[in-house]
Amino acid sequence: MEPSQANFCHPYQPYSIQLEFMQSLYRCIEEKQVGIFESPTGTGKSLSLICGALTWLRDHERQSLQGSVEPSEKSDWLAQAEHAAQRRELLVACEELEHKLARVREEEARRRRRREASKGSKKVRIGKENAGNALAEDEFMLNDYDSDRETTSHLSIPNDGFSSATQALLDKLQAPAKKEVEEGKEDRLKIIFCSRTHSQLTQFVNELRRVKPPSSIPADPEEAAPESHIEEGVKHLTLGSRKNLCINPKVERLSSTTAINEQCLELQKPGIPKDKKCPFLGSKDDMERVEAFRDRVVADIKDIEDMGKLGREMELCPYYASRSAITMAEVLTLPYPLLLQKSAREALGVSVKDNVVIIDEAHNLIDAIAATLSTSLRLSQIEQAVQQVTAYAMRFKARLKGKNRVYVMQVIRVLNSMTDCLRATTFKPSSPETTLTAAQLMSGKGVDQIKPHKLLHYLHESKLCHKVDGYAESQSNDQDTYSKGVLIQFQNFLAVLMNPDEEGRFFASRHDKDVSVRYTLLDPREHFRDVVENARAVILAGGTMSPMSDYSDYLFSYLQKTRLSTFSFGHVIPASNLLAQAIVKGPSDVEFDFTFDKRGSEKIMVDLGRLILKACKVVRDGVVVFFPSYDYLAQVVSVWQRLPAEQPIMTALNRVKPIFQESKSLGVDEVLRSYATAIDTGQGGLMLSVMGGKLSEGINFSDKLGRAVISVGLPFPNANGAEWKAKLQHIADVRYQQCKKDGKGEADCQSAAKSASRDYYENACMRSVNQSIGRAIRHRNDYAAILMVDRRFATERIRRKLPGWIQESMAGGVPSWLEMETRLQQFFRGKQ
């Protein structure tokens, strides 16, 4: 299938690399591929994703409709007449839907005009909290629990899990979706777009508003432009968690996502008095309101904030009411966690089956999968949990009967087992971290008789953790000693105790007088495989996806090579707008070797300071320097404050530009504002930052804010730490097993395992470097110098892991600093 439009409905005249991007994306989706797309920030990546994917979607739907209604060449007049009737029905249905949505848009515009006209008038408060007395203790009692109801079909316990009562309510809310079949299409094929944060999704939604894709209605050659009078708007829906969409003041103020989920479900349980139920939940009598919400959500392209405002205006829960629009939507936007967890997708009613999944900002996808399925607890929290459950059991012991009593005692046993294990954990003097096993955590007295999956099912069904938490809060007079939500965190931790040992590890860490235990997922493959195998196509996109080998080797290793494609596109800037170079030696001819053993040399630090000083004299506006760690940044600044004795580096730098420094413990908003102000007032600025820190990702150092970016050293993680040791051993084991399966010898497999481990370690480092150096060039007319200071940047092994557009600019030999300084002067001459 060829695209219906040469420019893919792009709102502007696309650049050649944008056209290439959209063509490759279109082909990838058509051929049902997994595609990895690297396109630098500033090249219009979001618009290219939208235009390429939506053009394919509409072309595909049009072709499908055409194929389903067009008769074969040998058909008789009766079949021809039937075809004409079918096409008219489809066209009428589409026209009716578009006309209805147009009326909704007109009404929305009238509402906006009325709101603007009435600004300043007294606002109506929605969802005002009822004043009430403290909850009665009966609220914290458990319902009778029948063990016969336990079933292995509920072993996946999601944070968004539904009780049967909730599911029945949700079924009512989703009733309008069935009507959609009559109005148009049954659960249409979708583009599911994900990014890390709602702010990034909001940027995507703003771009989506600019695009007018081709119509999906097939044209009839016998009619003159039959679709010309139909403007087929994009049917978009943004989805979020309860934390993002809840409008109930009593629930949304809770501290954690899990607490909000649990309280929401609690307010829906049968037997809850009407005045205690959530006033924003739709009921059987609210179907007309839910339908109105659905139409208003789809008629205009709305972001997550618009959804909340609409819910408050209509006094209807947007988290639940939005489900009715899923069937009608052709583009869904949602954050990572709602896609990556199968339980979350099922709770939302979102299916990836045969749909197109696009994941933006995917450079950290492997880490995001691991983070979504990782969890931690502190010893002090577990001790607090023991106290809370024990106090609850003592208070209600006369009323705890049967299975409730059994399971409450099991919870106390497991908590005590974890407490004893962490108290007994010993650490080497050289390391505050060690590895534990699930067996060690569950080795307490009588714990071997407990079936974790049954206990977890009980906790989910009984809401014990939520009830104990509520009781503990009601009894606490000292908020400083009360820890909210620790039992809910324990419930999440219990779930990962059942994961296979080869998928992840438990690590204990020492923090002053406290000890924490965390579960880290080491193998993300199986947790993303369900998406890959069910979706029509999966697209990973990012500004810096290099190095890409980790995705093919460890995330998609089960795929046939023909199904995985990688693309790396150049920048839209002219070559003359970028100067990228590896710097091996400084102004005093000191070799820059920032390996862990050598970077403590004061001689290296001083010459680095001289290099930065000379660069600051050439570069008029903003210069951003990225260091490998906060500790090393502090170490370098300490040396710069006293050396060289005749004029310390910091004194000299301050005379050229004001200096700003990123802090690990403080936010970056204030320091960024001060930095931008200094540059706007013509003073220029020097920002000292850290690779992998707060300023190295998602911050825009465009134009004057970042005329030069200097990357110092390589930010390798601590390979001696327990977590990285486990990660590297896991990678080596995976590669060794693959090698053995291929029939290779022991020596070859050992070598391959060692090489794979080293490569993975380097890739983690280079992703951090690539994110940092990508902060400067942000649009077509931007320009900047990128200096990579370390002898290793001149090696082929490291250089080939840089983005392609950076490598192209590094062509030629490695210059001396004197030559480099001349190049810098020539590069900026006439530009500043």
N, C-alpha and C positions, 0 to 999 in steps of 0.2 A: 504494500500500500504506500503510495507516494503522498506527501503532504499537499493539502488542497491549496495552500497559499505559499508563495515563494518566500515571503518575509515572516511567516508563521504568526500573523496578526500582531506583530510587534508594534507598539504605539509610536516608536521612532524608527528612523532608518538604521537597522542593526549593522554593527561592525562585522567584518568578515569572520572574526573569531566567534562572535555571537551566533552568526548563521551556522558556522561549523558545529558549535555546541548544540544548537537546536536540532540540526540534522542528525547528529550522533545520538541525541536523546530520543528523538522520534524513532530512529531505527532500533535502538536498544529496547524500547517499549514494544514495538511491533514484533520484534524477534524474541520476546519474552526472556530478556537477559537480566543479569545482575550487572549494573554498571557503576564504576567508580569515576567520578568527574572532578577534576581539579581545575578551578578557574579563579585566578587571583581576585581579591576584593577590589572593587572599582571597575570590574569588567561587565557589570550588569547580570550577575549570575542568577539572582532571583527572578528577574524578568525573563531570562532565557529559559529557566526551569518552567515557569508558568506558561509561557507562549508555546514552547515545544510540547509540553505535556497536554495542555488544553486543546491544541490543534489536533494532536493525535486522538484525543478522547472524542472530540466532535466528529472527526473523520471516521473513526471506528464505529461510532453509533450510527452515523449516516449510512455507512456501508452495510452494517448489520440490518438496519431497517429496510434498506433497499433490497437486500438479499432475501429478507423474510416476506416481502410483499410483491416482488416482481415475478411474473410468470415466466416460464421457459419459452424459448422461441417457438416451440411446437404447440404451445397452448392454444386452445380454441377461443372463440369469441366470449364464451361463458367465463373462462379463466381470466381473460382480459378485463371483463366487466367486474369480476370479483376483486381483481387487483386494484382497479380504479376506486372501488368502494372502500377497500381497506386503507388505501392511501388517504382518501378524504377523511376517514375516521381519525387516522393518526394526526393529520393536519389540524382538524377541528379540535381534537383533544389538546394538542400543543398550543393552538391559538387561545383556547379557553384558559389554560393555565397561565400563559404569558399575559393575557388581558387581566386576569385576576390579580397577578402579582403587580402589574402596572397600576391597578386601582389601589392596591396596598401601598405602593410607593407614593402615589399622590396623597393618600391620607396621611402617610408619615410626614410628608412635606408640610401639610397643613398643620399637623401637630407641632412641628418644629417652629413654624411661624407663630402659632398661638403661644408657645412657651417663651419665645423671644419677646413677644408683645407684653407678656405678663411678668417679665423679670422684675424682681423687686417686691412683688406681692408676697404675701405670707405663704410659705410652703407647707404642704400637707405632710405630716410625718407618717411614714409607712412602717408597719411592723414594730410599733412602740412596745416596749417590754411591759408586761403586766407586773405590778408590784405584788409580791407574794411572800409568805412566810417561808422559813426553812423547810426543805423537803422532809416529809415524814420518813422514818426509818424503813417503813415497808417498801419504799421505793428501791432500797438497796437489797431486798431479799431476792433469792434465786427462785425461779419456778421449778416445780418438780422435774427431774430429769430421768427419762426412761432410757436405759442403756440399749434397749432393743432398737432404738432409732439410730444407733451408730451405724455408719456405713462407710465403706472405703471410697464411695463415689464423691465424697466431699473432702478428700485429703488436700486438695489445693485450696488453701485458706487465704483468700484475697483480702486486702484492706477494704476493698469496696464490696465485700461479699454481701449477698442479699439473703435475708430470711425468707421463708415461704410467704409470709405476710407482705413483705416489701415487694417480692416478685409479683404478687397478685396486683398490688397497687401499680407497679410499673407496667404491667400488662394493660391496665386500664388507660394509663397515660399514653401508651403506644398504640391504642386502638385507631387513632386517625391515620396511622401509617398504612393500615390495611385499605383505607379508602383511597390511598394514593394510586393503587393499582387501577382503580376506576378512572382516576383523573389523568393518568399519563402512563408512567413506566413503573414497573415493579422493581424495587431496590436497584436502581441504575448503577452501572459501572462507575467507579470512583477513582479520583486521585486523592490519596491520603498523604498529606504533607506534614512532616514533623520537624521541629527544631528544639533547641535546648530550653529556651525560655519563652514566656508569653510576650516579652518585649520584642524578641526576634520574630515571633509569629505575627505580631502587630505590624512590623515593617513589611512582612510578606503580604499581609492583607491589604496594606496601602498600595503595594505594587499591583495586586490582583485587581484593584478597582480601576486601573488604567487600561485593562485589556478587554477587547471585544472579540472573542473567538468566533470562528465560522459557525453557522447554524448546523445542527445535527439532523435537520429534516431534509430528506432527499427531495431534490427538485423533480418535478414532472415535466418532461420535454413538451407535453401538449399544453402546458399552462405557461403564461408569460410571467416569469420570475415569481412563482407562487409564494416563496418565502420572504419576498422583499419587504412585506408589511409586518413581518414578525421579528421583533428584536428579542432574541433569545439570550436573556441575561444569564450570568454565571450563578448557579445555585450553590452557594457556599455556606458552610456551617463550621463554627469553631467550637471545639469541645474542651472542657477542663474538668478538674477535680472538684469535689465539694468545697475544698479550701479556696478555690478560685471563684466559684459560682454561688456559694451559699449566701442567702440574703436574710437569714434568721439571726437577729442580733444575739440571741442566747447561745447560738451554736458557733457562728463565725468568729467569736472572740476567743474560742478555746485555743490552747497553746500549740497543739500539734495536729497534723493531717489525720493521724489515726484517731485521735480523740474526737475530731469533728465527724469523721466517718461513723464512729461508734455511737455518738450522741444522736446523729441524724437517724440511724437505724432504730435506736432506742425510742425515739419519738413517734415511730410508726407502728410499734408493736400492738397487737390486739389487746384490748383491755385498758389501754392508756386512756384516761379521761379526755373528753373532747377539748377541754380548756388547756390540757398539757400537750396536745398534739401540735405539730408544726402548722401554723396557719397558712403557710404558703404552698402546701402540697395540694395538687389538684385532686379532685374526687370524681366520682362517676357523673356528677351533675356539672362538672367543669369542662366537658369535652369541647364545647364551643369556644371557651377561652383558650384551651390548649391549641385548638386548630388556628385560632387567631394569632397566638404566639408563634406557631410554626410558620405561618404565612409571612409574618412580619420579620422573622429571623432570616428567611430565605430570600425575601423580596429585595432586600438591600444587603450588601456585603458588610457584615458586622464583625468587630473584634471582640475580645473577651470582656472588655469594659462595657461595650454596647450591650452585650448579653445581660450583664448584671443590671444595667440601667433599665432595660426593657422588663426584666423580671420584677424589679421594684415598682416600676410604673404600673404593671399589670397585676402586682401582688401575687405572682406565680413563680414557683421555684424554677430558675433557669436550668439547674443541673438535671432535673428530671424532665421538664417540659421540652428541652431541646431534643430529647430522643425521638420525638414525633417527626422531627425534620430530617433525620438521618436517611430515610428512604428516598426523599426527594433530592437530597444534596448530591452534587457531582464532584465537589471539592470539599474535603474535610481537613481542618487544621487542628493539630493537637501536640502537646509537648511530649518529649521522649518517653517519660515513665508510663504514659497511658498507652503507648504502642508497645513498649518493650516487655511489659508484663501481660501475659495471656489472660490472667484473671481480671486485670483492669479493662482489657478490650472487651471481654465477655460481659463485665458489669455494665459497660457503656452501651453494649449492643452493637459494637463495631466489628465487622469481619474484614479480614485482609484477603479472603478468598477471591481469586481472579481479579483483584484490584491492583492499581499501581501505587507502590509505596515509595515516596521520595523523602529522604532524610537529609536535611541541610545541616551545616556545621558538623559534618560527620567525622571530622578528624579525630574526635574523642569518643567515637561510638563504642569501641571496645571497652574503654574505661566507664562509659555511661551504663553499659549493660552490667558490668561488674558492680558499679555503685548502686544500681537499682536493686540488685540482689544481695547486697552486703549489708551488715548491720553490726552494731556494737553495744556493749553494756559496761558500766563501771562497777567495781566491787561495792562502792558506797551505794549505788543505785539498787543492786541486788539485796544488800543488807536492809535498805529502806523498804524494799518490796516484801522481804520476809516479815518485817515488823507490821506492815500494813495488812498482809494476809492473816498473820497470827492474831492481830487485834480483831479483825473481821470474824475469824473463826471463833474466837472467845465470846464475842458479843452475840453471835447468832447460833452458838453451838446447840442450843435446845431446839432450834428450828431447822437446823441442817440435817436432813435425813437422806438415807439411801445413797444413791450415786453422787449426790451433791457433796455429802460428807467425804466419800471416798476420793473424789477428784480434788477437793480443796486440800486434803492432806497430801495428795500426790504433788500438787503445786508447791507446797511447803517443802516436801522432800527434794524436789528437783532444785529449787532455789537454794536450799541448804547444801546440796551437793556441789553446785556451782560456786557457792561461797567458800566451802572448804577447799575446793580445788585451787581457786585463785589465791587464797591465803597461804596455801602450801607451795605455790609456784616460786621457784628460785630463779634468779637472774645472774648471768655472768657479770663480773665487774666491768667488763668491756662493752656490754650491751644491755640496754634497758628493755629488750624485747626477746621473746622466745615463742616457740611453737607449741600449741596444745592440740589434743585430739578430742573428738566428740566423746569418745569412750572415757577419757580422763574427766571431762566435765560432768559426765553422767555416772560416775563411779561411786557415788554415795550409797549409804545403807538403804537397801530396799528399792533403789532406783532401777535395778536390773529387772524388776518385776513390772515396771511401768511401760506401757505401750505409748510412745510419744505421739503417734498419729491419732490415737483415740483421745489422749489428753488435749491435743491441739483442737480436735473436732469439738470436744466439750467446751473449751474456752471460747471458741467461735460461736457456738450455739447458745451457750448460757449467758454470755456477756459478763462473765465473772470479773474479768480485769477491770472493765468499766465500772461495775458496781462497787468493787473494793476501792477503786480510785475515788469514786464519788463519796463513799462513806468516810474514807480517810480525810478527804478535804473538808467534809462537814464537821469532823471532830477536831481538826487542827486549829489551835489558837496561835501557832507560830508559823507563819508562812515561810520563814527562813529554813525551818527544819522539814517542811513538807515538800516532797518531790512529786510533782504531778506527772502522771502518765508512765511511771516506771514499769508497771505491770503490763501495760500495752506494749512497751518495748521488749519486755521479756517474752510476750506472746510471739512477736515477730522473730525473736532470736530462737525460740523453740522450733520454729518452722525450718530454719536453716540447719538445725542439728540433725535433720533427717536427710540432708543432701548427701549424695555419694561422696566418699572420701576423696576420690580423684578429681572432683570438680572444684574443690576449694579447701582452704585451710583456716584454722583458728589460731589467732596470735594474741598473746598476752603482752601488755606493755606496762611499764612502771611509770607513774606520774606522781612525784613527791611521795605522799603517804597513800595514794590511791593506786589501784591496779585496774586496767581495763582489758576486756576480751572482745575481739572483733572477728567477724567472719569475712574473709575475702574470697570472692569467686575468682578462680584461676582460669577456668575454661568457659568462655562465653558462647561457644559454638551451638550447643544444644538449646540454649535459651533464646537464640535468634533464628534457629533453623525452622521453626514453625512458621515464622513470617516469610522466610525465603522460599520455602517449599509450597506455600499456599498462594502467595501473591503472584500476579501475572508477571510483574517485573519489579525489581527493587533497585532504586537509584540512590547511591551515596554521593553527596556533593559537598564540596568545601573549598575554601580559598587556598588552603595548604594541606593537601592529602598525602603529600610525599613524606616519608617513603611509604609506598603502597604494598610492599611485600607481606606485611603482617596480615592484611585483610585476606589475601589469597591463601596464605600459609596457615592461618590460625582461626579466621572467622568463617571462611568459605572453603575450607580444605576438602569438604565432601562434594563440592560441585565439580561437574565435568568442566574441563578447561574451556570448552566451546561456549559455555553459558556465562562466563565471566569476562567482562571487557573493561579496560582502564583507559582513561583519556586525560591528558594533561594539556591545557590550553595556555597560550601565551598571554601577555598583557596587552591592553589597548593603548598603552602609552608608546610614543615613539622611542626607539632605542637610545636617542640622545637625552632622554629624561631620566635615565637610570645609570648610576655608576656603582657596580658591585665588585668587591675585590677582597681576597684573602690577604691578611697582613701577617707576615711571618716574623718580621723584625721591627723594632721601634726606632725612634730618632737617634738613640745612642747605640744602635746596632745590637741591642739585647734581643735574644730569641724569645719569642712569646710561646712558652710551653706551660699551659695552665692545667696540666695533669695534677692530680691530687698531691703527689709527692713533691712537685716543683713550684706550685703556684704560691707557696708561702714566701718565696724569695722577695725581699724588699727591693732588690734591683729591678725585678720584673714589674713590680707594682709602681715604682717611681717612673720607669720608662713608659708604662701604660698611661700614667698621668700626663707625661710630656706629650704623648701622642694625642690624647684627648684635648689638651690645652691648644696644641697647634691646629687641630680640627676646628675647635671653637672659634679660633681667630679667622679661619677661612669661611666658616658657615655662619651667616649673619643671624639667623633666627633660632629655631629650636633644634637641640641635639639631644637624642635619647640614647642612653647607654644601658645595656642589659648585662647583668652579672649572672654567674651560674647559681648563686644562692644568696640568701640574706646574710648568712654568716660571713661569706667571703666579701660581700659588699661592705659590711661593717669593718672587716679586717683591713681592706684597702683604704677606706676613708680614714681609719686610725693612723695608717702610715702616711697618707697624704697630709694629715694635719701637722706632722712634725718633720717630714723630709721633702726635699733636701733642706738642710739647716739654713742656708742663706735665704731661701724663700720657699716655704712649703707649698706643695701643689695646690692645696685648697685655697690658700691666699691668692695665688696666681690665677686660678680658675675664677674666683670671685670677682677679680678685677675685670675679667672679660665678660662673664655672664653670671646672673644670679643662679644659685644651685638649689635644686629641689631633690628630695630623696623619698622614695617609697618606703613605707614602714610595714612590717609584718603584722603588727598588732593594731594599726590604725587604718581607717578607711582612706580611700584615695580621692574622694570628691573635692575636699578642701585643697589638697596639694595640686590637683589638676587645675582648679580655678586660679590659684595663685600663679601657676606656671603659664597658663593661657593669658592672664592679665599682663605678666611681665613681657611676653612676646608681643601682645597687642600694643603695648606702650613703647615698643622699639628697643627694649633692653635685651631681648633674646632670653634664652633660658637653657639650662643644662639639667636634664632629668636623669637621676640615677635610679635604675629599676632592676628587677630580677626576672630572669626567664622562668616561666611557669608561675609568676606572681600575678598580682591583681592588674597590673598595667600591660601584661604581655598578651592578653587575649580579650577581644571585644572592645578595646579602647581605640579610638580613631585619632591617630597622630597625623592627620592630613595637612597638606600645605605647610604653612609656617610652623605648625606644631612639631613637625618632624622632618626637617630638611636633611638630617643625617641620623642614621641609626647605627650604633656601634655595638656589636655582639662580642662579648668578652668570654672566651673559653667555651667549653662544652658542658652543659648541665647534666652530667651522668647521675642517675640516682645512686644511693648507697647500696652497692652490690653485696655488702656484708650484713645488711639488715635482714631480719628473719623473713619479711614479706618478699623482698626482691630475691633472696636466695630460693624461696619456694617457687616464685614465678619462673626464674631461669631454669630451675631443675625441671619444672613442669614442661617448659618449651623443649628442653633437651630430651625428655622422655617421649614427648609426642613425635619429635623428629626421628628418634632412635627406633620407635615402633614402626613408623612409616618406612624407614630404611630396611628394617628386617623383613617387612611385608613384601618389599621389592626384591628380596632374595640376595641382598648385599652381605658382605662379610662383616665380622665383628669389628675389625679395625676401621673399616670404612664407615660403619654406622656410628662408632664412637666419635670419629672425626666430624661426621655430619651433624651429630647432636651438639658437639661443642661449638661448631660454626653457627648453627641455628640460634643457640643461646646468645652468642656474642652479637649476632645480627639484630636480634630482638631488642637487646639492651641498647645498642646504638640507635635503633629506630625510635625508641622511646625518647632518647635524648634529642634526636634531630627533629622530631615533631615539635618539641618545645622551642628549639632554635628557629624553626620555620615560622611558627606562630609569631615569635617576637619580631623577626626581621620583616614580616608582612604588615607591620603596623603603619608603615610610612606611606607607601604609594596607594592612594585610595580612590583616584579617579583619573580620567584620560589626560587631564592637563597638569596633573601633579608631577613633581620631580623630587628625587632624593638620592643621596649617596648611602650605600650600605657597606659598612666595613666589618669584616669578620676576623677578629683578632685572635689568632691561635695558629701555630704551625700546622695543626691537623686539618684546618680548612683547605690547605693546599694539596692534601692527599686525595687521590682519585676515589678512595673508599668513602670518605666523608662527603666530598664534593658531589658525587652522583646521587646523594640523598637529599640534596637541596632541590627546591622547585625548579622546573625547566627554565622559566623566564629569568631566574637568578643565574643559573649555570651559563645561559647564553651571554649574559653581560660580563661573565668572568673569563671569557675567551682570551687566550694569550698567556704569557708567563706571569710569574709572581714578581711584582716590582719591589724595589727597595723603598724605604719610607720617603726618601727624598723624591724619588720618581712619583710616588703616590701623592705626595703633597702638591707637586706640580699638576698632576691630573685633577686633583680636587679643585685647585684654583681655576684651571681651564674649564672644568665642568660647571662651576657656579658663575663664571664670568658671563655677564649679560643676562643671567637668570634672576639675580637678586637686585 
